[in-house]
Amino acid sequence: MKETDACGFIYMPASSVVEILNAEPINTTSSLQEAGKNPPMAQAIVRGHLPVPNVQELAQAWNRSSEPVPEWYLRAEEEATADEVVAGGVIPVVDLSKLLDPQATEKELAKLGTACKQGFFQLINHGVPDEVLLDAKRDITEFFKLPLETKEVYKQLPDGLQGYGSAFVFSETQKLDWSNMLYLLLRPIELRDMRFWPAQPPSFRNSVDRYSAETAKVVSCLLRFLAVDMGVEQNRLLDIFGGQPQNMKVTYYPPCREAGKVMGVSSHTDASALTLLLHVNDVQGLQFRSDDGRWLNVEPIDRAFVVSVGDILEILSNGRYKSVEHRVVVHPSKQRISAAMFHQVDRSTTIGPLPELVEGGGVSRYRSVSHADFLKHFFATKFDGRKSHLDHYKI
Ligand SMILES: O=C(O)CCC(=O)C(=O)O
């Protein structure tokens, strides 16, 4: 069973989130906060809807202690990495400069198509200037070095996920991820909420703005080639991604001296259409599930993007491309930082297989759903603790 992450809904007005929450009320007082149950070394922050510890702070003190892993983070043995067969994963490498070169485009396009059927690939020669990548990496790294009280100026509000905090906590009994994040809505630009954009380091906003523009260009390019690979009109996907909604999740994974007993990000698929991931430092940790069920490490190539197909693209492509389950493990002694750019479809879109792909005797493999209902179902799945999201739409 797959679990789907929160990439798809950040640009919903907070009131829509609250509406959905109200439909299925949850207890907003965390059991973690009950007297005597608060982790002694942790400072609690409110994230999403349930207050949980700040992992970066907790890890700093806990790694120096001899205490066992706090139970909120302790994974069941079968989930822990030590008990899984993990092999070195070779994911396809696609060269954007070759896609753009008329002499090489056909061969590279075939590689792109095959890569999307597998769900994960690395994109090299993507044209984002080194300076833009380096500035974004530097400022993201500097942000996480700031004292907690400075970072918390940008903390999440109780009814939303934008800002500094942790990934979505949907139940008091779920195991927590060993990570903190900064989640920002980047595009459409008019929907940016600057309250959550760090003003420290001083160049942060400018660096992220330029990084957002450059990655949006890369995604436009990919969408054109994907449309060609799918055999539909070249601008077909670009039109669906009108305005190119883009969210950024920057994740900080502190080291954990018992790394095999915790999880940086739980197993999930992306609810978005296309994700571009940048390794902000060179610590590996991302793993994806291969067809035979094993977890495979992604070995990042310097300056490459790790691109993954999300649930929406799997549906639009009528299953031609695959949204693959992935997770993040943490390092025993090194911090890890990543920046994921989630690309969405326009809010007015009906999500379903492109009619061109099922016309002429083809079979629709997914039910169509409005974007709003897609998001509603995503929330409902989270809140009642069920894991499947994409499976709900499969015919
Ligand atoms: O940090 C990573 O490598 C991936 C993060 C991720 O999959 C997520 O946040 O959805």
The ligand as an SDF file (V2000), in Angstrom:
LIG
                    3D

 10  9  0  0  0  0  0  0  0  0999 V2000
   14.6490   14.4460    1.0220 O   0  0  0  0  0  0  0  0  0  0  0  0
   14.4310   13.7350    0.0520 C   0  0  0  0  0  0  0  0  0  0  0  0
   15.3410   13.1940   -0.5920 O   0  0  0  0  0  0  0  0  0  0  0  0
   13.0150   13.4430   -0.4130 C   0  0  0  0  0  0  0  0  0  0  0  0
   11.9310   14.1200    0.3850 C   0  0  0  0  0  0  0  0  0  0  0  0
   10.5600   13.6540    0.0100 C   0  0  0  0  0  0  0  0  0  0  0  0
   10.3670   12.6570   -0.6300 O   0  0  0  0  0  0  0  0  0  0  0  0
    9.3980   14.4280    0.4650 C   0  0  0  0  0  0  0  0  0  0  0  0
    9.5520   15.2900    1.3010 O   0  0  0  0  0  0  0  0  0  0  0  0
    8.2830   14.1540   -0.0390 O   0  0  0  0  0  0  0  0  0  0  0  0
  1  2  2  0
  2  3  1  0
  2  4  1  0
  4  5  1  0
  5  6  1  0
  6  7  2  0
  6  8  1  0
  8  9  2  0
  8 10  1  0
M  END
$$$$
